[in-house]
Amino acid sequence: MQKEKHLLLVDDNDKYAKILTEYFQKKSYIIDRAYDGKEALEILQSKDLKYYDIILTDITMESQLAGLTFLKKARQIGYKGKIIIASTGFNYSIAMFLAPLFLNHLKVDYLIPKTSVLKNQIEFYPCKFLANKEKEIVL
C-alpha cells in the first residue's frame, strides 16, 4: 500500500491556491491550506513534523507572518521536508538569480513562477546554481 502524501499550501490568493491544489491533487497529494504564515505555522505545529512531505508557499503574502518568515520558523522547529516557493512579487529573472543566494539557508528545493501557474503549465526551477527548469518533477 502506498503511503499518503501530504502538502501544506500557504497562499492568500484563492485563484493561485485553486490551481495549485488541483495540480497536486492529481498527483495524489492530500492538501491542507493556510491563508498566511501564522496559520501555516499553527497547522504545522499541530501535526508531527514528518506529516507534510511538502510545504508550498507564496513568499509575498500581506500578513504579519509572510512566507519567508514562516519558512525560517518551520526550519527552526525541525521541519525537514521539501519546500517549494511559488513567487508572485518579484521579477522572475531577478528571483531566479537571487533564489540560490537568499533561499539556500532555508533549504528551498524549488521555485515555481506564478506566471506558469496562471497558464496552468506549472514549471519547477531547482534553487541551485546553473540548474535547468523541470516541467515535471517526482515529488
One Martini backbone bead per residue (centre of mass of N, CA, C, O) as a GRO file, in nm:
protein
  139
    1MET     BB    1   0.096   0.037   0.022
    2GLN     BB    2   0.061   0.367  -0.024
    3LYS     BB    3   0.164   0.653   0.090
    4GLU     BB    4   0.062   0.927   0.203
    5LYS     BB    5   0.041   1.261   0.073
    6HIS     BB    6   0.151   1.581   0.205
    7LEU     BB    7   0.029   1.928   0.178
    8LEU     BB    8   0.127   2.265   0.242
    9LEU     BB    9  -0.069   2.546   0.165
   10VAL     BB   10   0.051   2.892   0.120
   11ASP     BB   11  -0.217   3.119   0.040
   12ASP     BB   12  -0.406   3.429  -0.025
   13ASN     BB   13  -0.475   3.320  -0.317
   14ASP     BB   14  -0.734   3.157  -0.462
   15LYS     BB   15  -0.645   3.112  -0.752
   16TYR     BB   16  -0.371   2.977  -0.700
   17ALA     BB   17  -0.465   2.763  -0.499
   18LYS     BB   18  -0.650   2.609  -0.693
   19ILE     BB   19  -0.441   2.525  -0.904
   20LEU     BB   20  -0.242   2.383  -0.710
   21THR     BB   21  -0.440   2.181  -0.594
   22GLU     BB   22  -0.514   2.035  -0.856
   23TYR     BB   23  -0.231   1.945  -0.932
   24PHE     BB   24  -0.166   1.779  -0.661
   25GLN     BB   25  -0.413   1.592  -0.663
   26LYS     BB   26  -0.326   1.442  -0.926
   27LYS     BB   27  -0.065   1.345  -0.734
   28SER     BB   28  -0.199   1.244  -0.452
   29TYR     BB   29  -0.252   1.486  -0.267
   30ILE     BB   30  -0.295   1.612   0.051
   31ILE     BB   31  -0.459   1.919   0.131
   32ASP     BB   32  -0.349   2.198   0.313
   33ARG     BB   33  -0.467   2.528   0.411
   34ALA     BB   34  -0.318   2.850   0.421
   35TYR     BB   35  -0.335   3.217   0.435
   36ASP     BB   36  -0.078   3.220   0.628
   37GLY     BB   37   0.195   3.191   0.829
   38LYS     BB   38   0.053   3.163   1.099
   39GLU     BB   39  -0.137   2.933   1.023
   40ALA     BB   40   0.083   2.739   0.923
   41LEU     BB   41   0.233   2.710   1.191
   42GLU     BB   42  -0.005   2.592   1.347
   43ILE     BB   43  -0.042   2.344   1.170
   44LEU     BB   44   0.245   2.230   1.190
   45GLN     BB   45   0.237   2.207   1.513
   46SER     BB   46  -0.020   2.000   1.511
   47LYS     BB   47   0.188   1.817   1.383
   48ASP     BB   48   0.393   1.617   1.265
   49LEU     BB   49   0.695   1.698   1.112
   50LYS     BB   50   0.640   1.441   0.896
   51TYR     BB   51   0.363   1.487   0.756
   52TYR     BB   52   0.490   1.683   0.553
   53ASP     BB   53   0.637   1.665   0.240
   54ILE     BB   54   0.516   1.957   0.165
   55ILE     BB   55   0.590   2.302   0.117
   56LEU     BB   56   0.375   2.557  -0.022
   57THR     BB   57   0.473   2.900  -0.088
   58ASP     BB   58   0.424   3.213  -0.051
   59ILE     BB   59   0.628   3.523  -0.006
   60THR     BB   60   0.400   3.783  -0.060
   61MET     BB   61   0.231   3.813   0.178
   62GLU     BB   62  -0.018   4.004   0.360
   63SER     BB   63   0.144   3.979   0.665
   64GLN     BB   64   0.299   3.924   0.961
   65LEU     BB   65   0.349   3.619   0.837
   66ALA     BB   66   0.532   3.545   0.598
   67GLY     BB   67   0.690   3.313   0.409
   68LEU     BB   68   0.991   3.340   0.507
   69THR     BB   69   0.931   3.340   0.809
   70PHE     BB   70   0.790   3.072   0.815
   71LEU     BB   71   1.026   2.900   0.708
   72LYS     BB   72   1.222   2.963   0.932
   73LYS     BB   73   1.041   2.846   1.161
   74ALA     BB   74   1.010   2.562   1.045
   75ARG     BB   75   1.314   2.494   1.061
   76GLN     BB   76   1.351   2.554   1.368
   77ILE     BB   77   1.136   2.316   1.453
   78GLY     BB   78   1.219   2.068   1.220
   79TYR     BB   79   1.162   2.088   0.929
   80LYS     BB   80   1.265   1.850   0.642
   81GLY     BB   81   1.120   1.891   0.398
   82LYS     BB   82   0.993   2.005   0.127
   83ILE     BB   83   1.039   2.315  -0.066
   84ILE     BB   84   0.807   2.547  -0.218
   85ILE     BB   85   0.805   2.834  -0.430
   86ALA     BB   86   0.560   3.080  -0.502
   87SER     BB   87   0.609   3.358  -0.702
   88THR     BB   88   0.499   3.711  -0.728
   89GLY     BB   89   0.675   3.991  -0.633
   90PHE     BB   90   0.892   3.908  -0.853
   91ASN     BB   91   1.115   3.920  -1.074
   92TYR     BB   92   1.199   3.643  -1.232
   93SER     BB   93   1.503   3.679  -1.306
   94ILE     BB   94   1.587   3.776  -1.026
   95ALA     BB   95   1.484   3.540  -0.858
   96MET     BB   96   1.665   3.322  -0.996
   97PHE     BB   97   1.933   3.455  -0.910
   98LEU     BB   98   1.868   3.489  -0.586
   99ALA     BB   99   1.768   3.219  -0.468
  100PRO     BB  100   2.037   3.069  -0.399
  101LEU     BB  101   2.132   3.289  -0.197
  102PHE     BB  102   1.855   3.336  -0.005
  103LEU     BB  103   1.737   3.016   0.014
  104ASN     BB  104   1.952   2.815   0.117
  105HIS     BB  105   1.908   2.833   0.436
  106LEU     BB  106   1.604   2.702   0.385
  107LYS     BB  107   1.599   2.470   0.183
  108VAL     BB  108   1.506   2.527  -0.105
  109ASP     BB  109   1.406   2.344  -0.387
  110TYR     BB  110   1.172   2.527  -0.530
  111LEU     BB  111   1.056   2.730  -0.805
  112ILE     BB  112   0.745   2.895  -0.888
  113PRO     BB  113   0.612   3.060  -1.129
  114LYS     BB  114   0.310   3.222  -1.149
  115THR     BB  115   0.287   3.226  -1.458
  116SER     BB  116   0.263   2.910  -1.479
  117VAL     BB  117   0.006   2.887  -1.318
  118LEU     BB  118  -0.186   3.061  -1.495
  119LYS     BB  119  -0.128   2.853  -1.745
  120ASN     BB  120  -0.124   2.557  -1.635
  121GLN     BB  121   0.223   2.530  -1.651
  122ILE     BB  122   0.406   2.397  -1.436
  123GLU     BB  123   0.720   2.513  -1.311
  124PHE     BB  124   1.044   2.390  -1.206
  125TYR     BB  125   1.302   2.548  -1.006
  126PRO     BB  126   1.589   2.494  -0.895
  127CYS     BB  127   1.773   2.605  -0.596
  128LYS     BB  128   2.036   2.625  -0.798
  129PHE     BB  129   2.304   2.646  -0.963
  130LEU     BB  130   2.264   2.593  -1.300
  131ALA     BB  131   1.966   2.525  -1.333
  132ASN     BB  132   1.708   2.360  -1.478
  133LYS     BB  133   1.412   2.327  -1.571
  134GLU     BB  134   1.107   2.153  -1.458
  135LYS     BB  135   0.807   2.023  -1.562
  136GLU     BB  136   0.875   1.754  -1.406
  137ILE     BB  137   0.838   1.606  -1.086
  138VAL     BB  138   0.940   1.404  -0.822
  139LEU     BB  139   0.730   1.389  -0.515
   0.00000   0.00000   0.00000
